[in-house]
Amino acid sequence: MTTTHDKALALKALHEAPEILRVVNVWDAVSAKVVADLPEARALATAGHSIAASRGYRDGGMPLEVALDGARIIAEAVELPVSADLDDGYDDPGETVRRAIGFGIVGANVEDRMRPFDEAVARVRAIQRAAEAEGVAFQLNARTDAFIKADPERKLPEAIERGRAFLAEGAALVFVPGAVTPEQVEPLVEAFEGRLSIIGLPGALPASEYERMGVARISYGPLTQRVALRALRDLGTSLYVDGVIPEDTPALN
């Protein structure tokens, strides 16, 4: 069995490789196993929004214990490195990450929610110190919400200032949701020396295009669950009008 230490180093190598790391987000054991069985899968990322939705919580409103339990179930279901969405790290981000590492989690998204600059940087520092104390090359995908919450004329400089500070504290990557166009992505790639992580939203460019720009990682957040739920809705609609289960439906394992 691969150790947590080894999985962390494997995820680190994937982040530093010239190829973009594509991580398909999952939200429970069965979705994790389905994606992990794909030959192209190298690592998994949890979708906090999706875990919350599956347990009856709004995004950002999931209690810490529920978030950690959701991450644990996924990490225990697969052998691939798992990066967890840990919202804003909760009250004590260092302790949150320490506990996640104990479950075999080797990376995390932790968002700044545009807290005051010094506070946001201190929280990244606390995470890195906790990971170092555990002896794990934890891969923090430090998220800034600058493109979502900052004034339009400030979102790029704010993202760059915060991202550089997060990297200086030891974060592996800077995650900037909302950056999708070349005009938005390319300055961030340059500012972070390639250590940029983005989300593939509807209408975004293919991953290969972001790879050409030098982006390190692309994930898909809650969109994977939404596509799966749309398939369920469409099937349910068909069954209510006297449809049948498709013949090519996979057998249960």
Secondary structure, DSSP 4 states (H G I P E B T S, - for coil): ---HHHHHHHHHHHHHSSSPEEE-EE-SHHHHHHHHTSTT---EEE-HHHHHHHTT--TT---HHHHHHHHHHHHHH-SS-EEEE-TT--S-HHHHHHHHHHTT--EEEEE-TT--HHHHHHHHHHHHHHHHHHT---EEEEE--HHHHS-TTTHHHHHHHHHHHHHHTT-SEEE-TT--SHHHHHHHHHHTTT-EEEE--TTPPPHHHHHHHT--EEE-TTHHHHHHHHHHHHHHHHHHTT----TTPPPP-
